Amino acid sequence: MAEAKIQVKDLWKTFESSEKSSGGTEALREINFEIWEGEILCLLGPSGCGKTTVLNIIAGFQKPSRGEVLVNGRRIDKPGPDRGVIFQEHGLFPWRTALQNILFGSEMMGRERQESLALADRYINLIGLNGFQNHYPHQLSGGMQQRVAIARILVNQPDILLMDEPFGKLDAQTRATMQILLLGVWEKLCPTILFITHDIDEAIFLGDRILVMSYRPGKIIKEFKVTLDRPRDYEVITTSAYQEIKREILLLLKGVGQNYSSVRGVERIR
């Protein structure tokens, strides 16, 4: 059997407190999962459950307290060009045009100018940025800014995309457009994607599988396989199969929330 593209093995993470007497904060507990090449895996859970911490460890931005992450069979301990990270905040340089932002990674990698421009042109076309190359970030809508951020990562040609609620701040219509756009990119390029979200509909619409996490300390409490046909459009949300997956996840999260409240009282995780 082929080896998984990403393997997360017995991952624990505790953030040490600055107060020696108060101990640390346990963010993750015994996280295990795999992501297969070309798969879209959605990590779903409430705010503060450790989803972003999982992504940061896979990206190489943070180190686990225990356990390991393997990418293509190699242990990860630092960031690498094979993993492109897209955040909720686009992080564009305001003094650079859209094209200049997209070219930034190529400049850092020392690519020749003509090769960089050819790659940028390819991904500008793919992501629907034609006509906006010379616009500055403040001249673009939120959705267009996020298109630039995605193109900036794609031009580096990673085979893994780590996406941390990239559409979380967009309005509903723009968010739907960006989800369709992402699926179009995935169909053409076939990257392996870890997509972080707290939105059930988004997870079902995008994912091949969904892993649901508990409240802190975050644990994987259930896996859902999304058997909806691809390619997908928004008509799928009217199907009985879609509604059944959503109902099961809602009931699961409702139970998790009730158990959490009974233990923690009125405390809220942010």
C-alpha positions in Angstrom: 0.0 0.0 0.0 1.3 3.5 -0.9 2.6 5.7 1.9 0.6 8.6 2.9 1.7 12.1 1.7 1.4 13.5 5.3 1.5 11.4 8.5 0.7 12.9 11.8 1.8 10.6 14.6 0.9 10.8 18.3 1.0 14.6 18.3 0.9 16.4 21.6 1.4 20.1 22.2 1.6 22.0 25.5 2.4 25.7 25.5 4.5 26.5 28.5 3.3 29.3 30.8 5.4 32.3 31.6 4.4 31.8 35.2 6.4 28.9 36.5 3.9 28.1 39.2 0.8 28.0 36.9 1.9 25.3 34.5 1.3 25.2 30.8 -1.7 25.0 28.5 -2.3 21.7 26.8 -3.5 22.5 23.3 -3.3 19.1 21.6 -3.6 15.6 22.8 -2.7 12.4 20.9 -3.5 13.6 17.4 -3.1 10.9 14.7 -4.1 11.1 11.0 -2.9 10.7 7.5 -3.5 12.7 4.3 -3.1 11.0 1.0 -1.6 12.5 -2.1 -4.1 14.7 -4.0 -6.6 14.6 -1.1 -8.5 17.5 0.4 -8.7 16.9 4.2 -10.7 19.3 6.2 -10.0 19.8 9.9 -13.2 21.0 11.5 -13.7 22.2 15.1 -14.7 25.1 17.4 -12.5 28.1 17.9 -9.6 27.4 20.2 -9.5 23.6 19.7 -6.0 23.6 18.2 -6.7 23.4 14.5 -4.2 26.1 13.7 -1.6 24.6 16.0 -1.8 21.3 14.0 -1.3 23.2 10.8 1.6 25.2 12.2 3.3 22.0 13.3 2.9 20.5 9.8 4.1 23.7 8.2 7.2 23.6 10.5 6.4 26.8 12.3 6.1 25.1 15.7 7.5 22.0 17.2 5.4 19.4 18.9 5.8 18.6 22.6 5.6 14.9 21.6 5.1 13.0 18.4 6.1 13.8 14.8 5.0 14.8 11.4 6.3 13.0 8.3 5.9 14.4 4.8 6.8 12.0 2.0 8.3 9.8 4.7 10.6 12.5 6.1 10.3 14.0 9.5 9.4 17.7 9.5 11.2 20.1 11.8 11.2 23.4 9.8 9.3 25.1 7.0 10.0 24.0 3.4 9.0 25.0 -0.2 7.0 21.8 -0.6 4.4 23.2 1.8 2.6 26.4 0.9 0.7 28.1 3.7 -2.3 30.4 3.1 -3.7 32.3 6.1 -7.0 34.1 6.8 -5.1 37.4 6.6 -3.7 37.7 3.1 -0.4 39.3 4.3 0.2 41.2 1.0 2.9 43.9 0.9 0.9 47.1 0.5 3.7 48.8 -1.4 3.8 46.1 -4.1 1.4 45.6 -6.9 -0.5 42.3 -7.3 2.1 41.0 -9.8 5.0 42.2 -7.6 3.5 40.4 -4.6 3.1 37.2 -6.7 6.7 37.4 -7.8 8.1 37.8 -4.3 8.7 34.1 -3.6 10.4 33.6 -7.0 12.7 36.6 -6.2 13.6 35.0 -2.8 14.3 31.7 -4.6 16.6 33.3 -7.1 14.6 32.3 -10.2 15.4 34.0 -13.5 13.1 36.9 -14.3 11.6 35.4 -17.4 10.8 32.1 -15.8 9.2 33.9 -12.8 7.1 36.0 -15.1 5.9 33.0 -17.1 4.9 31.2 -13.9 3.2 34.3 -12.6 1.2 34.6 -15.8 0.1 31.0 -15.6 -1.3 31.4 -12.1 -2.7 34.8 -12.7 -4.8 33.2 -15.5 -5.7 30.2 -13.3 -6.8 32.3 -10.4 -8.7 34.9 -12.4 -6.5 37.9 -11.8 -6.2 39.1 -15.4 -6.5 42.9 -15.6 -5.5 43.3 -11.9 -1.8 42.7 -12.1 -0.9 46.3 -11.6 -3.4 47.0 -8.8 -2.1 47.6 -5.3 -3.8 45.6 -2.4 -5.8 48.6 -1.2 -7.4 48.8 -4.7 -8.6 45.2 -4.5 -11.6 43.7 -2.8 -11.1 41.1 -0.1 -11.7 38.2 -2.5 -9.3 39.6 -5.0 -6.7 40.1 -2.3 -7.0 36.5 -1.3 -6.7 35.4 -5.0 -3.3 37.3 -5.0 -2.3 35.5 -1.8 -3.2 32.1 -3.3 -1.3 32.9 -6.6 1.7 34.0 -4.6 1.9 30.6 -3.0 1.1 28.6 -6.2 3.9 30.3 -8.1 6.3 28.6 -5.8 4.8 25.3 -7.0 4.3 23.5 -3.7 2.7 20.1 -3.8 1.0 20.6 -0.4 -1.3 23.5 0.5 -1.9 24.3 4.2 -4.9 26.6 4.3 -5.9 28.2 7.7 -9.5 29.5 7.3 -8.5 31.4 4.2 -12.1 32.5 3.4 -13.2 33.2 7.0 -13.4 37.0 6.7 -15.1 37.1 3.3 -18.8 37.8 2.8 -21.0 34.7 2.0 -21.2 35.3 -1.8 -17.4 35.9 -2.2 -16.7 33.0 0.1 -18.8 30.7 -2.1 -17.0 32.0 -5.2 -13.6 31.4 -3.6 -14.6 27.8 -2.7 -15.5 27.1 -6.3 -12.2 28.7 -7.4 -10.2 26.5 -5.0 -11.9 23.4 -6.3 -11.0 24.5 -9.9 -7.4 25.0 -8.9 -7.3 21.6 -7.2 -8.8 19.8 -10.2 -6.1 21.3 -12.5 -3.0 21.0 -10.2 -4.0 18.2 -7.8 -2.2 19.4 -4.7 -2.6 17.7 -1.4 -4.7 20.1 0.8 -5.2 20.5 4.5 -8.0 22.9 5.0 -8.8 24.4 8.4 -12.3 25.6 9.0 -15.0 25.9 11.7 -17.7 26.0 9.0 -19.5 22.7 8.5 -20.9 23.5 5.0 -17.5 24.6 3.8 -15.9 21.3 5.1 -18.5 19.1 3.4 -18.4 21.1 0.1 -14.6 21.0 -0.2 -13.4 17.9 1.5 -12.8 14.2 0.7 -12.6 13.6 4.4 -13.5 15.6 7.5 -11.8 15.2 10.9 -13.8 16.7 13.7 -11.8 18.0 16.8 -12.9 18.4 20.3 -12.5 21.5 22.5 -9.2 22.0 24.1 -7.1 20.0 24.5 -7.9 19.2 20.9 -8.4 15.6 20.0 -9.7 13.9 16.8 -13.1 12.6 17.9 -14.5 11.4 14.5 -13.7 11.0 10.8 -16.3 11.6 8.1 -15.8 10.4 4.6 -17.5 12.7 2.0 -18.6 10.5 -0.8 -20.3 13.3 -2.9 -19.4 13.2 -6.6 -16.7 15.5 -8.1 -16.6 17.9 -9.7 -18.9 19.7 -7.3 -21.1 22.7 -7.5 -23.6 24.3 -5.1 -26.5 22.1 -6.2 -24.9 19.4 -4.1 -26.1 21.1 -0.9 -29.7 20.1 -1.8 -28.9 16.4 -1.9 -29.9 14.0 0.8 -26.3 12.7 1.1 -25.0 16.2 1.8 -27.8 16.9 4.4 -27.1 13.6 6.2 -23.4 14.3 6.6 -24.3 17.8 7.9 -26.9 16.4 10.3 -24.4 13.9 11.8 -21.7 16.5 12.3 -24.1 18.9 13.9 -25.3 16.3 16.3 -21.7 15.3 17.1 -20.7 18.9 17.8 -23.8 19.5 19.8 -22.9 16.6 22.1 -19.3 17.8 22.4 -20.5 21.3 23.3 -22.9 20.0 26.0 -20.2 17.8 27.5 -17.7 20.7 27.5 -20.2 23.0 29.1 -21.0 20.5 31.9 -17.3 20.3 32.7 -16.2 23.9 32.2 -19.3 25.8 33.2 -19.5 29.1 31.4 -15.8 29.3 30.4 -15.3 30.0 26.7 -12.3 29.2 24.5 -11.3 31.9 22.1 
